[in-house]
């Protein structure tokens, strides 16, 4: 098969245009503004992992879910070894989140790891921080499989 000189020029122009388009999209990604500069800006002020309100929300919603969905009276009694595992690890342009984990003592005498994240303005109708959590070994509907990995950074 023989390629004419005209076809080679067209191919070269197409390749250059594709390269220029990818350079433009890379440049646009570089200039994505942080969430703090949006029309409805975020502040980046998120409660700490050990904030009593955050831990109380996990405790209360876990107990409610166990009774309502799983017909179980299992409850969280206490938290230990609360630690931050990441802060805004998805990037500055996304909703600010703090990623955490803790060891929780349950009323059945067992310790289980709780993986959770706290996001700014993700509470009820966007008011306050929202908490997404998962108890390793008790993710019965596999919403955060495998082993609650999807709830972490």
Number of C-alpha atoms within 10 A of each C-alpha: 3 4 7 8 9 9 10 11 11 11 12 12 12 12 12 12 12 12 11 12 12 12 12 12 10 11 11 10 11 9 9 11 12 15 18 16 12 10 7 8 11 16 13 18 13 18 18 16 21 17 11 11 14 19 18 12 15 20 17 12 13 18 16 17 15 15 14 11 8 11 10 12 13 16 20 21 13 14 19 13 11 19 15 17 16 15 18 16 14 12 12 16 16 14 19 25 27 24 24 23 25 21 17 21 17 15 13 11 9 9 16 17 21 21 27 28 24 23 22 21 20 17 13 9 7 10 10 14 20 20 20 16 24 26 22 17 13 14 15 12 7 13 13 18 14 12 17 21 14 15 21 19 17
